[in-house]
Amino acid sequence: MRVGIIGGGFGLRVQAPLIRLHPEMEVAAVSTMMRHELPDEWPRWDQAPVHYKDWAEMLDREKLDLLVVSSLPVYHYRMVKQAIERGLPVICEKPFTMNRHESWKLLELAEKSQAKVVIDFEWRYLPVRQKIKELIANDAIGRILHFEYHISSPQYAGLETTPRGWMGEKRKFGGMLGALGSHMIDCLRWLGNDEIRTVDGTVHTHVPRGAGETRDADDAFFAHGMMNSGFTFSIQLLSGIHHGFGSQLKLFGNKGTITLTDDSVLRFGEAGGQLTEIALPSPKEAPSCISAEAQAYYPAFYPFLEKVYDYIKCSQIDADLPLIEDGHRNQAVLDRILGS
């Protein structure tokens, strides 16, 4: 499978080396729009990808089997639209588009042409999250009463001293709601197997100036609401702070409770009992030939990639694979939070 990647940041640093590990995938071409320096290790690859500075030219010249759109969100609509019109399967980064009007147009176009569009919510495939999904499916906690997902990350000093670039610009969909909030909303919809009925939210910039920049994209967000089935939820993230407490995911049910700390410590307790840590199999070790950054994504992205391959080559759709409808529904929730 010949893969093309658009994006000079995450796409080249993380996605490209992980795609290259798949025995049936080849990173055939890459297109960068602003940062044109390729990773240092690429010249040592057996077959280096063709490098383009114009993504449309790459699509015109290369015969691809899959396109990975890992550019800025402001460009996603045009890139995914062109891929759909060419009959080219796509993996698109999140946030999927700039707003639900764009995502709806792409959804309609994809449904009309039966295009294969996957959204990069790869954290569904993290083994510990798959275990939570299994516990819920086996009725371990019964009917869900409340879902809580809170993250606090101490980045105040970094926000003062390190440029954020487009991530600090609201007009380019920078900010943490798009970067991490989209994943958290997807986790809510996926684990809850439900859609959001009501949602209210607030986004805020605690550190609007730093490293010579003035920023208007959020570094904090807060959202709460109710799902169609009646359970409530609370999602929030803080990054402009000096002390953080990591990631805490909690599911409260009428038969028990599940907690997940920093995507590594899973606890479960039945009603009337204590929360007890669940021992998990040792994760498959990431290959040492890739960077530490890519290794961090390996446990989730590689199994996600295997399901993408099965979908594109064999039309086998895994129940957990996030498709274009998930991208549109996620986008609609982001819009509602931003419009609150």
Beta strands, then each sheet from edge to edge (+ up, - down):
strand 1: 2-6
strand 2: 26-31
strand 3: 50-52
strand 4: 66-69
strand 5: 90-92
strand 6: 117-119
strand 7: 144-152
strand 8: 196-204
strand 9: 209-210
strand 10: 213-214
strand 11: 220-227
strand 12: 232-238
strand 13: 246-253
strand 14: 256-261
strand 15: 265-270
strand 16: 276-277
sheet 1: 3+ 2+ 1+ 4+ 5+ 6+
sheet 2: 8+ 11- 12+ 7+ 13- 14+ 15- 16+
sheet 3: 9+ 10-
end
